[in-house]
Amino acid sequence: MEAKMNLHVCALALLLFGSIATVRGRAVDLVDDSNDVDNSIEAEEEKPRNRAFEADWLKFTKTPPTKLQQADGATIEIVCEMMGSQVPSIQWVVGHLPRSELDDLDSNQVAEEAPSAIVRVRSSHIIDHVLSEARTYTCVGRTGSKTIYASTVVHPPRSSRLTPEKTYPGAQKPRIIYTEKTHLDLMGSNIQLPCRVHARPRAEITWLNNENKEIVQGHRHRVLANGDLLISEIKWEDMGNYKCIARNVVGKDTADTFVYPVLNEED
């Protein structure tokens, strides 16, 4: 019971911090970048299963804007953040789908078995081609029995309407499009910190540990082929900030994840 209380207190503190923190987005040509209007939708919740929390929970910490206007030659990045129990997954749906289909949509993310985790995840969708018509992009988040989503309508440049769509030519600097901002879990758990990248040519990924040193493959720390960092049997000394660095010939991008091991009072 005390372990559950510790996790709930941590979750409450993180949600409060997330609500007052200022998140700086990349510059794009906005029609409406205001989050005053909540465009998120929460699906009906199924009967909760036996987990560390009495019920699955999932909340937006940053909803995407409702509308965006693409400028000529501009790459657009739509950002979506959420926090929840276990390890929430985020996927993007392009085009308009009825609410019933969004609720039943199969996730393209492999769900991690982490019943005691609390995670804040960030995902972005990159539009690196010229749109010829307005298009809807929906951020869909899931954890356990909970599903939430919010949509952005992107309008094309006025000069490109009714013309064939084409991808911008040439190399592109890396953009980290899927990462976790915070990951809490009980000591002794195995955690996987994602670092997924959009780049052309492909980016090389390295990680720095909580002492700002490059991580060398070992029995407890491994950088996987997809760029994720796996930390086995987390300990109190693993607490701190971990940095993913993605580089290619054009440039680099970085993303930080704060890892917080929580004492399991039941041990």
N, C-alpha and C positions, 0 to 999 in steps of 0.2 A: 504493500500500500504506500509506503514512504517513497519507493522508487517512482510510482505513478505520480505522486504529488510533486516530486522533484521535476519530472518531465513536464507536468502541467504548468508549474511556476515558470520554468524556462520558456515554454511556449508563449505564455502570456507576456513575458518580458520582451521576447523577440518580436511579437506582433505589435506591441506598443512602440518599440524602437523603429520597426519598419514603417509604421504609420507617420512618424515624424521625420524620418530620414529623407534627405533630398537626393534624388537619383538623377544624374545628368544623362540625357540621351544624346545620341548623335544628331547633328544638324540635318534636317530635312525641310522641304517646303511644305508647311502645314496649312490645312484649311481650318482644323479645329484640334488643337493639342491639349484641350482642357480635360481634366479628369473630374470636373465638377459633376458631370453626368455619368452615372454608373451604368455602363453598357454591358455589365456581366449578368449571366444567368446561371442559376443554381438548379440542378436537376433534382428530382425526388430521391430521397435517401432510402436505401434498402435496409432491412433489419441488420443491425450491427453484429459483427462476429466477435469471437473471443480473442481480444487483442489487449495491448497494454492500455488502450483508451477505451472508455465506455462506448464511444462511437467514433467512426472515421470523421475527420474534419479537414477542410481545405478552404483557404481564403486567398483572394487576390491581395498582393502587396503593391502591385502596379498593374493597372489595366491598360491595354493599348488604346490609343486615341480612336474616336469613332470615325474620323475622316482624315484622309491625307491627299494632298495634290502632288503628283509627281512633276518635278521640273525637268526640263530638257537635259538629257545626259546624266541625270542624278540617280545614284543608287539609294534605295530606301531600305531602312532597317526598322521593322516593327517589333517592339519589345513587350514582353509579357512576363510578369513575375507572380509567383504564388508561394504560399507556405502551408504545410499540412502535416498530418500524422503519416507514419511510414515514410516512403519515398515517393512523393508525387511525380507523375510523368506529365509532360506537355507535348502535344503535337499540333501541327497547323493544318487546317483544311482550307483549300483554295476553291472558291466558288460558293454559292449559296446552297446550304442544305437545310431541310426542315429540322425543327428542334428534335423530333422523334428520332431522326437518323443520327443527329449529333450525340444523343444520349446512348445510342446503341453502337456507336462507331468503335471498331476494334482498334486498340492502341498499337502504334508501331514502335513503342518503347517496351523493352523487356522489364517487367516488374521485379523489383528486388524484394527479397524476403527480409523485411526489417520492421517487425511489428512494434518495436520500441523507439523507432527513430522519429525525429522532428526535423524537417528539411525545408529550406527556402530555396526554390529553384528558379532560374532565369532562362528564358528561351527567346530567340529572336528569329524572325523570318526575313531573308534578304531578297529583295527584288532588284536584280541586276540586268534587267532588260526593259525595253520600252514597251509600255502597255498601249494597246490600241483601243481599249474600252475600260470602263469602271469595273473593278473586281473586288470581291469580298474575301478577306483573309480572317479566319477564325482561330483563335487560340483556345484549345481544348485541354483542360487539366483534369487529371484523375488521381484518386488514391482510394483504394478499397472500393467501397460502395458509393463514394462521392464523385460527382462530375460537375464542373463549372466551366463556363466558356464566355468569351467576349469577342466581338467582331470589329474589324476595321474595313471601311470601304476606301479603296485607293482609286483616285481619278487620274486618267492619263494626261500627259502634256497636251495642251490644246492643239499643238502643231502636228501631233502624231496620231490623232484619232482617224479611224478608218484606214490606217496603214498597217502592213504586216509587222508583227512583233519581231524584234531581233535582240539578241544578247549583246551587251557591250563588249567590244573586242579588247584584246590585250590582257596582261596580267592584272591580278587584283590582290591587294594586301590582305592578310588574314583578318577575319572577324570571328571571334569566339561566339558561337550561336547557341550553345547549350552548356550551362554550368550551374553549380550550386553556390549560393551566397553564404549559406550557413548549413551545417550538418551536425545535429546532436544525436548521440546514441549512447547506450549503456557501455561501460567499460567491458572489454572482452569481445565486443561485436566486430565483425568485418564490415568495412565501409568502402564504397566505390564512389570516387569523386569524378564526375564527368567533365570532359573538356572537348567539345565537338566544334569543328572549325570549318568555315567557308573560306576558301582561298583558291587562287589560281596563279602559279602552279601550287601543288600540294604543300602544306606547311609542315615544318618539323616542330614537334611538341616536346618541351621539357618542363619539369616541375621543380619548384623550390620548396623546401620544407619549412617548418615553423621556426627554424633558425636562419632562414634566408640562404640556405645552401642547396646546391643542385642535388636532387635525389638520385642515389645510385641504387640499382636493382639489388634487392636483398630479400631475406625470408619474410620480412614484414611489410616492405614497401616495394610495389611493382608498378611500373608504367606499362599499361596494356597496349596492344597493337592499335586500338582505336583512339589512344590518347588519354584514356581515363587513368586515374591513380587509384590503386587498390592498397588499402592499409588493413592489415590483418590484426585482429585482437587488440583493438585500440586501448591505449593506456593513458593515464592522467598526463604523462609527459608529452603525449602527442597533441595536446591542446594548443591551438594557435592558428595562424594564418598560413595557408598553402597557396602558392601562386602558380598558375598555368601560364606558360609562355609559348605562343605560336609564332613562328618565323618563316618567311620565304624571301625570295630575292627582292620583293617590293617593299616589305616592311614587317611589322610585328603587331601583335595584340596581346593583352594580358587579362587575366581574370583571377580574382581572389576568392578563396573559400575558407571560412572560419570553421574549424573542427572543435567541438566541445564534448569531450567524454563525460558522461554522467555516472556518478556512483550508484551502483545497484545495492540498495540497503538490504535486499533480501538475501544477498550472498552471505 
